[in-house]
């Protein structure tokens, strides 16, 4: 008798890369959450900020995306594609704003991180569109 359980084929590489990005994004958000809260002006004029709203939506989407991806739900593929679009805005836009970089430093940061974010997004999206990655998310 064989006591091993067969859970199907192993997780495809593009899905593993996506999980790495999603958990890195979760860690980055957690590390910068203090700065995000400091950045928000809680005065009566502006009880919220666009950055705060964006980050809370991003955090909720990543947490839900990881949860359904671990369960291999079909909806997780759509969430994975949506989260795969986030490298450029997160890597390029967030640190200069939160770290209050001077304009010259921010411009250098953008010049470096926008192409890196676009490459990461491209690799993730192309990988997630492969047949094996789509087939991985097979649970209804």
N, C-alpha and C positions, 0 to 999 in steps of 0.2 A: 504494500500500500504506500502511496505517495502522500505525504502530509503537507506538501507545498501547495499554496494557493496560486492559481494562475490569474493574474490581474490583466492579462492582455499584453500587447507589445510594450516595450519600454517607451518612456516619454521621449518624443522627438527633440533633437537639438534646438530647433527654433523655439519650441515651447520652454525648454530649459533656459535659453538665453532670455526669453521674456520674463520668466520667473526671477532671474538674476536682476534684470532691470527693475521689475516691480518692487522687489525687496530693497534694492538700493534706493529707489525713489521714496519708499516708505521710511528708510533710515535717514535720508537727507531731509525729508519733511520733518521728522522727529527732531533732528539736530537743529533745524532752523526755526522750529515752532516758537521758541522764546523770542527770537528776533521778529517774527511775524506779529506776535502779540504786541511787542513794544512798538512796532511800526504803526499799528492802528491807533488813530486818535479817537479816544472815546469821549469826545466833547459832545455837547448837545447839537452842534452844527453837523457833525459827521459821526454818528454812532456806529458806523461800519465803514469798511473800505473795500474797494474792488479787489485788491490783493488778498484780503482776508477771505472774501467770498470765494475767489478762485481757489485758494489753497484748501478751504474746507470742502469744496466740491471735488477737487483733485484727491484729497485724502479719502473721502467717502468712496469715490469711484475705484481707487486703488485697493482699498480694503475689501470692497464687495467683489471686485475683479479677481483678486487673489483667492477669496473664499470660493467663488463658483468655479474658478480654474482648478483648484485642488479637487473639486468634486467632478471635474470633467464635463460640466454642463455645456450645452450648445451655446447658450447666451454668453459664456465666458469667451468665446472666440471674438465676438463683437467688442466686448470690453477690452480684450487684449489688444485688438487693433486700435481702439481709442486711446488706450494708455501708451501704445507704441508711438503715438504722435507727440507725446509730451517731452521728449528729450530736448528739443531745441528751445521751447519757451522756458522750461525749468532750468536747464543748465546755463542758458544765455541770459535770460531776463531776471531771474530771481536773485542771484548773488549780488550783482551790482546795486540793486535797489536796497536789499536788506543790509548789506555791508557798507552802504553809503560811500561807494567808490567815487573818487573824483572823476570828472568827465574823461580825461585822458586815459585813466586806468579802465574805466568802463568801456570805452571804445576799443581798447586792446583786448579786453575780455570778450566783447561781442565778436571781434574779428577772429578770435581763436575758437570760441565755444559754439557759435552758430553752425559752422561746418561740421564740427564734431557731433553736435546734436542731430543735424540732418543725416549724417552717415549712420548714427545709431538708429534713428527712426527708419531709415531706408532698409537697413539690414533686418530689423525686427519685422517690419511690414512685409517685406519680400519673403522672409522665412515663415511668417504666420499664414501666408497665402498658399503655402505648399499643401499638397494633398495630405501628407502625413500629419501636418499640424492641424489642419481642419478635421481630419478623421479622429484625432486625439480627443476632441471635445464632442463626444458621441452620446452622452447621457441626456435624456429629455428633461 
